Amino acid sequence: MVFDPIKRASAFVRVNPIGAIAGGVAGVMLMRRYTPMRGWLGLTIGVVGGAFGGAFAQSKLKAVSGSKKSANAAKS
């Protein structure tokens, strides 16, 4: 078990790159649309926060879909 939050977050991003990329793009778009923060700091916060959020969401979606598939396979 990894107890360091930085290592855990980087592992989420490393394992779920598609969600991290999509989340980074969405984070930048949301920062530009809904906050008055402009410049490199706003973009950095949007990219980093969105990448972690997107990777975490992809991880949870994989877990939910995998459990349904394995439950159906166990019944067959």
Residue frames relative to the residue before (quaternion, step in Angstrom):
aa qw qx qy qz dx dy dz
M 1.0000 0.0000 0.0000 0.0000 0.00 0.00 0.00
V 0.2961 -0.7497 0.5696 0.1605 3.54 -0.93 0.92
F 0.1830 -0.8144 0.5453 0.0765 3.58 -0.66 1.11
D 0.5834 0.5686 -0.3821 0.4362 3.59 1.20 -0.30
P 0.3990 -0.7554 0.4546 0.2519 3.65 -0.50 1.07
I 0.6247 0.5320 -0.3538 0.4489 3.61 1.05 -0.59
K 0.6578 0.4891 -0.3115 0.4807 3.59 0.96 -0.80
R 0.6448 0.5212 -0.3234 0.4561 3.56 1.01 -0.79
A 0.6658 0.4953 -0.3027 0.4687 3.60 0.93 -0.86
S 0.6652 0.4800 -0.3159 0.4769 3.60 0.94 -0.77
A 0.6124 0.5301 -0.3557 0.4663 3.60 1.11 -0.56
F 0.6133 0.5346 -0.3461 0.4672 3.60 1.02 -0.74
V 0.6832 0.4821 -0.2873 0.4673 3.58 0.89 -0.93
R 0.6583 0.5190 -0.3095 0.4489 3.60 0.97 -0.83
V 0.7119 0.4521 -0.2570 0.4720 3.59 0.97 -0.85
N 0.7868 0.2509 -0.1173 0.5516 3.60 1.09 -0.69
P 0.0177 -0.8618 0.5066 0.0162 3.62 0.54 1.10
I 0.6257 0.5441 -0.3603 0.4274 3.62 1.00 -0.66
G 0.6645 0.4888 -0.3003 0.4789 3.57 0.95 -0.85
A 0.6346 0.5317 -0.3308 0.4529 3.58 1.06 -0.73
I 0.6635 0.4907 -0.3093 0.4726 3.59 0.93 -0.82
A 0.6687 0.4874 -0.3020 0.4734 3.58 0.90 -0.92
G 0.6624 0.5059 -0.3053 0.4607 3.57 0.97 -0.80
G 0.6287 0.5344 -0.3311 0.4578 3.58 1.05 -0.72
V 0.6541 0.4929 -0.3072 0.4846 3.57 0.98 -0.84
A 0.6656 0.4944 -0.3029 0.4699 3.58 0.92 -0.89
G 0.6326 0.5422 -0.3315 0.4426 3.59 1.02 -0.75
V 0.6550 0.4945 -0.3094 0.4804 3.57 0.97 -0.83
M 0.6542 0.5121 -0.3178 0.4569 3.58 0.93 -0.86
L 0.6739 0.4867 -0.2979 0.4693 3.59 0.95 -0.83
M 0.6323 0.5239 -0.3351 0.4620 3.60 1.00 -0.74
R 0.6771 0.4857 -0.2996 0.4646 3.58 0.94 -0.83
R 0.7047 0.4860 -0.2675 0.4424 3.57 1.00 -0.82
Y 0.8499 0.2643 -0.0825 0.4484 3.57 0.72 -1.06
T 0.7276 0.3641 -0.2671 0.5164 3.62 1.15 0.03
P 0.4757 -0.6664 0.4847 0.3078 3.57 -1.13 0.54
M 0.4951 0.6729 -0.4268 0.3461 3.61 1.27 -0.12
R 0.0324 -0.7935 0.6072 -0.0238 3.57 -0.75 1.08
G 0.6598 0.5299 -0.3714 0.3821 3.55 -1.25 0.24
W 0.7734 -0.3884 0.2527 0.4326 3.50 -1.36 -0.13
L 0.6202 0.5550 -0.3542 0.4264 3.61 1.06 -0.63
G 0.6615 0.5014 -0.3016 0.4690 3.58 0.94 -0.84
L 0.6602 0.4979 -0.3089 0.4698 3.56 0.98 -0.84
T 0.6423 0.5246 -0.3241 0.4551 3.59 0.99 -0.79
I 0.6566 0.4958 -0.3101 0.4764 3.57 0.93 -0.87
G 0.6586 0.5163 -0.3073 0.4531 3.59 0.96 -0.81
V 0.6779 0.4891 -0.2933 0.4639 3.57 0.92 -0.90
V 0.7041 0.4660 -0.2815 0.4559 3.59 0.76 -1.00
G 0.6854 0.4771 -0.2871 0.4692 3.57 0.85 -0.93
G 0.6709 0.4966 -0.2941 0.4655 3.56 0.96 -0.83
A 0.6418 0.5231 -0.3303 0.4532 3.58 1.00 -0.76
F 0.6681 0.4756 -0.3082 0.4821 3.59 0.91 -0.83
G 0.6688 0.5038 -0.3022 0.4556 3.58 0.94 -0.85
G 0.6691 0.4985 -0.2979 0.4637 3.57 0.96 -0.83
A 0.6525 0.5012 -0.3130 0.4744 3.57 0.99 -0.80
F 0.6445 0.5116 -0.3176 0.4712 3.58 1.01 -0.80
A 0.6549 0.5067 -0.3120 0.4658 3.60 0.97 -0.84
Q 0.6505 0.5000 -0.3244 0.4707 3.60 0.95 -0.81
S 0.6222 0.5423 -0.3348 0.4547 3.57 1.03 -0.77
K 0.6791 0.4787 -0.2916 0.4741 3.58 0.90 -0.89
L 0.6454 0.5120 -0.3271 0.4630 3.60 1.00 -0.74
K 0.6337 0.5129 -0.3308 0.4754 3.59 1.03 -0.72
A 0.6502 0.5228 -0.3186 0.4498 3.57 0.97 -0.82
V 0.6726 0.4908 -0.3024 0.4640 3.59 0.92 -0.87
S 0.6938 0.4623 -0.2944 0.4672 3.60 0.84 -0.88
G 0.6408 0.5294 -0.3286 0.4484 3.60 1.04 -0.67
S 0.6560 0.5080 -0.3222 0.4560 3.59 0.99 -0.75
K 0.6285 0.5184 -0.3457 0.4655 3.60 1.03 -0.65
K 0.6623 0.5073 -0.3112 0.4550 3.58 0.93 -0.89
S 0.6885 0.4722 -0.2980 0.4628 3.59 0.88 -0.88
A 0.6221 0.5273 -0.3513 0.4600 3.60 1.07 -0.62
N 0.6536 0.4931 -0.3139 0.4808 3.59 1.01 -0.77
A 0.6481 0.5110 -0.3249 0.4618 3.60 1.01 -0.71
A 0.6430 0.5262 -0.3237 0.4526 3.57 1.06 -0.68
K 0.6557 0.5111 -0.3129 0.4593 3.58 1.09 -0.66
S 0.6487 0.5557 -0.3207 0.4093 3.61 1.08 -0.66
